Amino acid sequence: MSRKIVKKVLPGYFQDILDGKKKYEMRLNDFEVEVGDVFVLEEWTSTDRATRQPTGRVIEKEATYLFKFKLEDLWFTDEEIKEKGFQIISFD
């Protein structure tokens, strides 16, 4: 059984999802998610907890692929990660 997972999204990212440009999410692995679950993505004005407000725009997207990892499981050194960071690449 799929579940609905509500998450906040900043306006620029929200618009890119709405426009079909952004077809992924990178999130901290602090909640359960499985392929088939539905993300209820709510647009919020900022990351500042004191001032952020919902804009009222909401979009739902189904999780179609999931890859979980920890940094120590990767084949990169700590130095490479600190120097270069990560990229997430989506393919159509």
LORO-354591 format. One record per atom (N, C-alpha, C, CB): x, y, z; atom name. Coordinates in nm, 4 decimals, always signed. Atoms other than C-alpha are relative to their C-alpha. Glycine has a CB too. Layout:
// residues N
NODE_px_py_pz_atom
NODE_X_Y_Z_CA .
...
This chain:
// residues 92
NODE_px_py_pz_atom
NODE_+0.0844_-0.1171_+0.0000_N .
NODE_+0.0000_+0.0000_+0.0000_CA .
NODE_+0.0892_+0.1237_+0.0000_C .
NODE_-0.0962_-0.0004_+0.1217_CB .
NODE_-0.0804_-0.1226_+0.0053_N .
NODE_+0.1425_+0.3360_-0.0974_CA .
NODE_-0.0473_+0.0976_+0.1068_C .
NODE_-0.0080_+0.0654_-0.1403_CB .
NODE_+0.0352_-0.1027_-0.0991_N .
NODE_+0.1496_+0.6224_+0.1464_CA .
NODE_+0.0257_+0.1371_-0.0615_C .
NODE_+0.0821_-0.0180_+0.1329_CB .
NODE_-0.0251_-0.1385_+0.0407_N .
NODE_+0.1439_+0.9989_+0.1066_CA .
NODE_+0.0990_+0.0598_+0.0972_C .
NODE_-0.1319_+0.0839_-0.0044_CB .
NODE_-0.1071_-0.0603_-0.0784_N .
NODE_+0.4500_+1.1860_+0.2260_CA .
NODE_+0.0019_+0.1488_-0.0326_C .
NODE_+0.1393_-0.0675_-0.0300_CB .
NODE_+0.0059_-0.1454_+0.0198_N .
NODE_+0.4223_+1.5630_+0.2730_CA .
NODE_+0.1375_+0.0594_+0.0266_C .
NODE_-0.1071_+0.0653_+0.0930_CB .
NODE_-0.1300_-0.0660_-0.0138_N .
NODE_+0.7391_+1.7700_+0.2185_CA .
NODE_-0.0101_+0.1441_-0.0498_C .
NODE_+0.1099_-0.0772_-0.0782_CB .
NODE_-0.0068_-0.1405_+0.0396_N .
NODE_+0.8150_+2.1393_+0.1900_CA .
NODE_+0.1035_+0.0167_-0.1118_C .
NODE_+0.0357_+0.0901_+0.1220_CB .
NODE_-0.0892_-0.0270_+0.1126_N .
NODE_+0.9800_+2.2752_-0.1274_CA .
NODE_+0.0074_+0.1510_-0.0194_C .
NODE_-0.0493_-0.0715_-0.1308_CB .
NODE_-0.0177_-0.1431_+0.0265_N .
NODE_+1.1246_+2.6205_-0.1988_CA .
NODE_-0.0534_+0.0365_-0.1388_C .
NODE_+0.1490_+0.0390_+0.0117_CB .
NODE_+0.0666_-0.0423_+0.1234_N .
NODE_+0.9655_+2.8253_-0.4807_CA .
NODE_+0.0731_-0.0340_-0.1306_C .
NODE_-0.0206_+0.1456_+0.0053_CB .
NODE_-0.0732_+0.0285_+0.1243_N .
NODE_+1.2415_+2.7872_-0.7432_CA .
NODE_-0.0036_-0.1470_-0.0354_C .
NODE_+0.1442_+0.0455_+0.0119_CB .
NODE_+0.0054_+0.1447_+0.0224_N .
NODE_+1.2543_+2.4109_-0.7019_CA .
NODE_-0.1418_-0.0440_-0.0337_C .
NODE_+0.0510_-0.0758_+0.1238_CB .
NODE_+0.1395_+0.0353_+0.0243_N .
NODE_+0.8747_+2.3878_-0.6891_CA .
NODE_-0.0381_+0.0306_-0.1444_C .
NODE_-0.0927_+0.0755_+0.0971_CB .
NODE_+0.0344_-0.0391_+0.1372_N .
NODE_+0.8400_+2.5751_-1.0185_CA .
NODE_+0.0666_-0.0922_-0.1010_C .
NODE_+0.0411_+0.1455_-0.0267_CB .
NODE_-0.0685_+0.0922_+0.0903_N .
NODE_+1.1010_+2.3524_-1.1846_CA .
NODE_-0.0684_-0.1364_-0.0034_C .
NODE_+0.1460_-0.0161_+0.0418_CB .
NODE_+0.0750_+0.1258_-0.0036_N .
NODE_+0.9067_+2.0436_-1.0700_CA .
NODE_-0.1293_+0.0168_-0.0792_C .
NODE_-0.0305_-0.0433_+0.1470_CB .
NODE_+0.1257_-0.0283_+0.0693_N .
NODE_+0.5825_+2.1980_-1.1949_CA .
NODE_+0.0201_+0.0062_-0.1509_C .
NODE_-0.0599_+0.1314_+0.0501_CB .
NODE_-0.0309_-0.0144_+0.1426_N .
NODE_+0.7445_+2.2785_-1.5315_CA .
NODE_+0.0541_-0.1290_-0.0618_C .
NODE_+0.1005_+0.1117_-0.0200_CB .
NODE_-0.0518_+0.1266_+0.0513_N .
NODE_+0.8756_+1.9215_-1.5632_CA .
NODE_+0.1503_-0.0038_-0.0181_C .
NODE_-0.0641_-0.0303_-0.1290_CB .
NODE_-0.1462_-0.0045_+0.0129_N .
NODE_+1.2441_+2.0255_-1.5492_CA .
NODE_+0.0689_-0.0830_+0.1077_C .
NODE_+0.0493_+0.1444_+0.0069_CB .
NODE_-0.0607_+0.0694_-0.1148_N .
NODE_+1.3216_+1.8772_-1.2056_CA .
NODE_-0.0811_-0.1257_+0.0265_C .
NODE_+0.0049_+0.0921_+0.1282_CB .
NODE_+0.0696_+0.1282_-0.0127_N .
NODE_+1.2345_+1.5077_-1.1873_CA .
NODE_+0.0673_-0.0877_+0.1042_C .
NODE_-0.0047_-0.0726_-0.1351_CB .
NODE_-0.0680_+0.0725_-0.1068_N .
NODE_+1.4133_+1.4075_-0.8678_CA .
NODE_-0.0133_+0.0784_+0.1291_C .
NODE_+0.1492_-0.0243_-0.0347_CB .
NODE_-0.0130_-0.0653_-0.1304_N .
NODE_+1.4393_+1.4864_-0.4983_CA .
NODE_+0.1194_-0.0626_+0.0683_C .
NODE_-0.1308_-0.0146_+0.0873_CB .
NODE_-0.1056_+0.0500_-0.0861_N .
NODE_+1.7445_+1.4532_-0.2798_CA .
NODE_-0.0365_+0.0444_+0.1403_C .
NODE_+0.1430_+0.0524_-0.0437_CB .
NODE_+0.0458_-0.0290_-0.1357_N .
NODE_+1.6393_+1.4306_+0.0829_CA .
NODE_+0.0812_-0.0789_+0.1002_C .
NODE_-0.1494_-0.0317_+0.0156_CB .
NODE_-0.0597_+0.0729_-0.1104_N .
NODE_+1.7890_+1.3317_+0.4132_CA .
NODE_-0.0826_-0.1259_+0.0237_C .
NODE_+0.0077_+0.0879_+0.1288_CB .
NODE_+0.0680_+0.1283_-0.0187_N .
NODE_+1.7061_+0.9672_+0.4807_CA .
NODE_-0.0535_-0.0103_+0.1433_C .
NODE_+0.0964_-0.1182_-0.0308_CB .
NODE_+0.0549_-0.0033_-0.1358_N .
NODE_+1.5084_+1.0521_+0.7955_CA .
NODE_-0.1492_-0.0341_+0.0030_C .
NODE_+0.0224_+0.1373_+0.0617_CB .
NODE_+0.1392_+0.0441_+0.0059_N .
NODE_+1.1720_+0.9105_+0.6845_CA .
NODE_-0.0073_-0.1214_-0.0917_C .
NODE_-0.0945_+0.1147_-0.0503_CB .
NODE_+0.0198_+0.1191_+0.0826_N .
NODE_+1.0390_+0.5919_+0.5272_CA .
NODE_-0.0613_+0.0399_-0.1340_C .
NODE_-0.0902_-0.1033_+0.0726_CB .
NODE_+0.0559_-0.0207_+0.1334_N .
NODE_+0.9723_+0.5940_+0.1525_CA .
NODE_+0.0267_-0.1253_-0.0817_C .
NODE_+0.0611_+0.1270_-0.0692_CB .
NODE_-0.0125_+0.1131_+0.0899_N .
NODE_+0.9158_+0.3204_-0.1039_CA .
NODE_-0.0493_+0.0415_-0.1376_C .
NODE_-0.0786_-0.1227_+0.0529_CB .
NODE_+0.0513_-0.0232_+0.1346_N .
NODE_+0.8619_+0.3148_-0.4791_CA .
NODE_-0.1512_-0.0178_+0.0045_C .
NODE_+0.0659_-0.0973_-0.1047_CB .
NODE_+0.1457_+0.0023_-0.0006_N .
NODE_+0.4929_+0.3870_-0.5349_CA .
NODE_-0.0611_+0.0977_+0.0978_C .
NODE_-0.0480_-0.1370_+0.0313_CB .
NODE_+0.0496_-0.1020_-0.0921_N .
NODE_+0.4612_+0.6304_-0.2453_CA .
NODE_-0.0188_+0.1314_-0.0753_C .
NODE_+0.0973_+0.0186_+0.1199_CB .
NODE_+0.0296_-0.1278_+0.0649_N .
NODE_+0.3238_+0.9723_-0.3358_CA .
NODE_+0.0515_+0.1132_+0.0868_C .
NODE_-0.1521_+0.0160_-0.0260_CB .
NODE_-0.0467_-0.1201_-0.0680_N .
NODE_+0.5044_+1.2911_-0.2399_CA .
NODE_-0.1006_+0.1112_-0.0232_C .
NODE_+0.1412_+0.0417_-0.0496_CB .
NODE_+0.0839_-0.1186_+0.0047_N .
NODE_+0.2742_+1.5803_-0.1599_CA .
NODE_+0.0950_+0.1158_+0.0261_C .
NODE_-0.1204_-0.0055_+0.1055_CB .
NODE_-0.1005_-0.1060_-0.0097_N .
NODE_+0.5086_+1.8709_-0.2298_CA .
NODE_-0.0691_+0.1342_+0.0143_C .
NODE_+0.0932_-0.0001_-0.1237_CB .
NODE_+0.0610_-0.1295_-0.0304_N .
NODE_+0.4049_+2.1993_-0.0722_CA .
NODE_+0.1042_+0.1092_-0.0176_C .
NODE_-0.0582_+0.0024_+0.1443_CB .
NODE_-0.0914_-0.1127_+0.0188_N .
NODE_+0.5661_+2.5250_-0.1813_CA .
NODE_-0.0012_+0.0878_+0.1246_C .
NODE_-0.0390_+0.0827_-0.1256_CB .
NODE_-0.0173_-0.0876_-0.1163_N .
NODE_+0.7009_+2.7294_+0.1116_CA .
NODE_+0.0962_+0.1120_-0.0375_C .
NODE_+0.0528_-0.0797_+0.1240_CB .
NODE_-0.0721_-0.1203_+0.0410_N .
NODE_+0.8518_+3.0778_+0.0953_CA .
NODE_+0.1484_+0.0012_+0.0339_C .
NODE_-0.0633_+0.1175_+0.0619_CB .
NODE_-0.1420_-0.0044_-0.0370_N .
NODE_+1.1850_+3.0157_+0.2715_CA .
NODE_+0.0342_-0.1153_+0.0925_C .
NODE_+0.0351_+0.1340_+0.0671_CB .
NODE_-0.0439_+0.1025_-0.0948_N .
NODE_+1.3920_+2.7848_+0.4914_CA .
NODE_+0.0033_+0.0536_+0.1426_C .
NODE_+0.1380_-0.0527_-0.0389_CB .
NODE_-0.0033_-0.0615_-0.1322_N .
NODE_+1.3810_+3.0296_+0.7828_CA .
NODE_-0.1272_-0.0370_+0.0766_C .
NODE_+0.0147_+0.1545_-0.0112_CB .
NODE_+0.1171_+0.0488_-0.0745_N .
NODE_+1.1513_+2.8635_+1.0384_CA .
NODE_-0.0849_+0.1137_+0.0580_C .
NODE_+0.0453_-0.0919_+0.1127_CB .
NODE_+0.0734_-0.1112_-0.0617_N .
NODE_+1.0542_+3.2016_+1.1857_CA .
NODE_-0.0866_+0.0756_-0.1013_C .
NODE_+0.0979_+0.0969_+0.0660_CB .
NODE_+0.0712_-0.0817_+0.0979_N .
NODE_+0.9354_+3.3580_+0.8595_CA .
NODE_-0.0643_-0.0790_-0.1134_C .
NODE_+0.0935_+0.0995_-0.0577_CB .
NODE_+0.0522_+0.0759_+0.1145_N .
NODE_+0.8509_+3.0761_+0.6185_CA .
NODE_-0.1512_-0.0168_+0.0093_C .
NODE_+0.0674_-0.1376_-0.0083_CB .
NODE_+0.1455_+0.0123_+0.0106_N .
NODE_+0.4938_+3.0484_+0.5007_CA .
NODE_-0.0333_-0.0869_-0.1212_C .
NODE_-0.0679_+0.1407_-0.0119_CB .
NODE_+0.0424_+0.0740_+0.1188_N .
NODE_+0.3103_+2.8104_+0.2683_CA .
NODE_-0.0600_+0.0961_-0.1021_C .
NODE_-0.1021_-0.1103_+0.0372_CB .
NODE_+0.0564_-0.0860_+0.1048_N .
NODE_+0.2180_+2.9658_-0.0661_CA .
NODE_-0.1382_-0.0480_-0.0426_C .
NODE_+0.0933_+0.0045_-0.1214_CB .
NODE_+0.1274_+0.0572_+0.0416_N .
NODE_-0.0816_+2.7376_-0.1143_CA .
NODE_+0.0115_-0.0888_-0.1226_C .
NODE_-0.0979_+0.1092_-0.0271_CB .
NODE_-0.0179_+0.0861_+0.1174_N .
NODE_+0.0638_+2.5661_-0.4199_CA .
NODE_+0.0480_-0.1380_+0.0458_C .
NODE_+0.1016_+0.0633_-0.1010_CB .
NODE_-0.0298_+0.1381_-0.0367_N .
NODE_+0.0802_+2.1866_-0.3931_CA .
NODE_+0.0011_-0.0835_-0.1274_C .
NODE_-0.1041_-0.0557_+0.1033_CB .
NODE_-0.0046_+0.0931_+0.1123_N .
NODE_+0.1782_+1.9151_-0.6397_CA .
NODE_+0.0293_-0.1387_+0.0559_C .
NODE_+0.1078_+0.0427_-0.1060_CB .
NODE_-0.0261_+0.1380_-0.0417_N .
NODE_+0.1780_+1.5369_-0.6038_CA .
NODE_+0.0828_-0.0704_-0.1062_C .
NODE_-0.1326_-0.0767_+0.0253_CB .
NODE_-0.0876_+0.0757_+0.0897_N .
NODE_+0.4495_+1.3153_-0.7543_CA .
NODE_+0.0240_-0.1373_+0.0596_C .
NODE_+0.1348_+0.0743_-0.0235_CB .
NODE_-0.0234_+0.1364_-0.0447_N .
NODE_+0.4874_+0.9387_-0.7333_CA .
NODE_+0.1489_-0.0326_-0.0028_C .
NODE_-0.0780_-0.0991_-0.0871_CB .
NODE_-0.1383_+0.0476_-0.0038_N .
NODE_+0.8220_+0.7911_-0.6293_CA .
NODE_+0.0119_-0.1197_-0.0943_C .
NODE_+0.0432_-0.0386_+0.1463_CB .
NODE_-0.0149_+0.1065_+0.0990_N .
NODE_+0.9315_+0.5777_-0.9269_CA .
NODE_+0.1356_-0.0693_+0.0087_C .
NODE_-0.0193_+0.0560_-0.1391_CB .
NODE_-0.1326_+0.0597_-0.0167_N .
NODE_+1.2944_+0.5084_-0.8301_CA .
NODE_+0.0551_+0.0496_+0.1325_C .
NODE_+0.0964_+0.0362_-0.1196_CB .
NODE_-0.0542_-0.0359_-0.1307_N .
NODE_+1.4778_+0.5089_-0.4986_CA .
NODE_+0.1399_-0.0567_+0.0136_C .
NODE_-0.0908_-0.0511_+0.1142_CB .
NODE_-0.1373_+0.0420_-0.0246_N .
NODE_+1.8490_+0.4937_-0.4210_CA .
NODE_+0.0430_+0.0617_+0.1313_C .
NODE_+0.0957_+0.0415_-0.1169_CB .
NODE_-0.0424_-0.0478_-0.1314_N .
NODE_+1.9558_+0.5203_-0.0578_CA .
NODE_+0.1471_-0.0334_+0.0181_C .
NODE_-0.0860_-0.0629_+0.1142_CB .
NODE_-0.1420_+0.0244_-0.0248_N .
NODE_+2.3185_+0.5542_+0.0468_CA .
NODE_+0.0478_+0.0844_+0.1155_C .
NODE_+0.0834_+0.0291_-0.1249_CB .
NODE_-0.0712_-0.0781_-0.1002_N .
NODE_+2.5506_+0.6768_+0.3182_CA .
NODE_+0.1336_+0.0376_-0.0613_C .
NODE_+0.0181_-0.0794_+0.1352_CB .
NODE_-0.1247_-0.0464_+0.0605_N .
NODE_+2.8632_+0.8740_+0.2361_CA .
NODE_+0.1122_-0.1025_+0.0133_C .
NODE_+0.0427_+0.1310_+0.0632_CB .
NODE_-0.1077_+0.0974_-0.0179_N .
NODE_+3.0883_+0.6050_+0.3800_CA .
NODE_-0.0162_-0.1220_-0.0906_C .
NODE_+0.0058_-0.0446_+0.1449_CB .
NODE_+0.0220_+0.1104_+0.0930_N .
NODE_+2.9317_+0.3535_+0.1367_CA .
NODE_+0.0480_+0.0322_-0.1414_C .
NODE_-0.1468_-0.0360_-0.0032_CB .
NODE_-0.0410_-0.0411_+0.1339_N .
NODE_+3.0489_+0.5527_-0.1643_CA .
NODE_+0.1479_-0.0284_-0.0234_C .
NODE_-0.0290_+0.1485_-0.0213_CB .
NODE_-0.1376_+0.0314_+0.0376_N .
NODE_+3.3737_+0.4959_-0.3476_CA .
NODE_+0.0887_+0.1237_-0.0077_C .
NODE_+0.0018_-0.0716_-0.1326_CB .
NODE_-0.0780_-0.1232_+0.0000_N .
NODE_+3.4889_+0.8578_-0.3139_CA .
NODE_+0.0661_+0.0195_+0.1358_C .
NODE_-0.0889_+0.1210_-0.0348_CB .
NODE_-0.0661_-0.0317_-0.1263_N .
NODE_+3.7342_+0.9771_-0.0526_CA .
NODE_-0.0681_+0.1213_+0.0630_C .
NODE_+0.1520_+0.0269_-0.0216_CB .
NODE_+0.0543_-0.1173_-0.0687_N .
NODE_+3.6308_+1.2331_+0.2097_CA .
NODE_+0.0528_+0.1286_-0.0628_C .
NODE_+0.0351_-0.0041_+0.1497_CB .
NODE_-0.0608_-0.1193_+0.0607_N .
NODE_+3.8703_+1.4795_+0.0473_CA .
NODE_-0.0681_+0.0345_-0.1323_C .
NODE_+0.1511_-0.0220_-0.0226_CB .
NODE_+0.0667_-0.0249_+0.1275_N .
NODE_+3.7070_+1.4373_-0.2954_CA .
NODE_-0.1409_+0.0551_+0.0223_C .
NODE_-0.0059_-0.1289_-0.0836_CB .
NODE_+0.1366_-0.0461_-0.0295_N .
NODE_+3.3591_+1.4831_-0.1476_CA .
NODE_+0.0022_+0.1448_+0.0484_C .
NODE_-0.0668_-0.0909_+0.1065_CB .
NODE_-0.0079_-0.1369_-0.0521_N .
NODE_+3.4621_+1.7969_+0.0439_CA .
NODE_+0.0395_+0.0985_-0.1082_C .
NODE_+0.0993_+0.0076_+0.1150_CB .
NODE_-0.0490_-0.0899_+0.1054_N .
NODE_+3.6418_+1.9457_-0.2574_CA .
NODE_-0.1023_+0.0194_-0.1116_C .
NODE_+0.1298_-0.0541_-0.0585_CB .
NODE_+0.0806_-0.0063_+0.1211_N .
NODE_+3.3948_+1.8627_-0.5332_CA .
NODE_-0.1502_-0.0063_+0.0241_C .
NODE_+0.0390_-0.1104_-0.0903_CB .
NODE_+0.1439_+0.0128_-0.0245_N .
NODE_+3.0570_+1.7905_-0.3711_CA .
NODE_-0.0621_-0.1046_-0.0899_C .
NODE_-0.0697_+0.1334_-0.0206_CB .
NODE_+0.0744_+0.0985_+0.0784_N .
NODE_+2.7889_+1.5955_-0.5569_CA .
NODE_-0.0812_+0.0693_-0.1076_C .
NODE_-0.0918_-0.0838_+0.0903_CB .
NODE_+0.0972_-0.0396_+0.1015_N .
NODE_+2.5763_+1.6286_-0.8665_CA .
NODE_-0.1068_-0.1079_-0.0036_C .
NODE_+0.0672_+0.0196_-0.1415_CB .
NODE_+0.1057_+0.0971_+0.0255_N .
NODE_+2.2422_+1.4618_-0.9209_CA .
NODE_-0.0406_+0.0211_-0.1439_C .
NODE_-0.1226_+0.0161_+0.0992_CB .
NODE_+0.0301_-0.0090_+0.1429_N .
NODE_+2.1705_+1.3836_-1.2830_CA .
NODE_-0.1226_-0.0847_-0.0269_C .
NODE_+0.1211_-0.0464_-0.0880_CB .
NODE_+0.1231_+0.0710_+0.0342_N .
NODE_+1.8291_+1.2847_-1.4121_CA .
NODE_-0.0026_-0.0256_-0.1493_C .
NODE_-0.1251_+0.0800_+0.0440_CB .
NODE_+0.0132_+0.0360_+0.1418_N .
NODE_+1.7684_+1.1067_-1.7401_CA .
NODE_-0.1463_-0.0199_-0.0342_C .
NODE_+0.0808_-0.1279_-0.0329_CB .
NODE_+0.1358_+0.0276_+0.0495_N .
NODE_+1.4467_+1.0992_-1.9438_CA .
NODE_+0.0036_-0.1184_-0.0915_C .
NODE_-0.0596_+0.1218_-0.0728_CB .
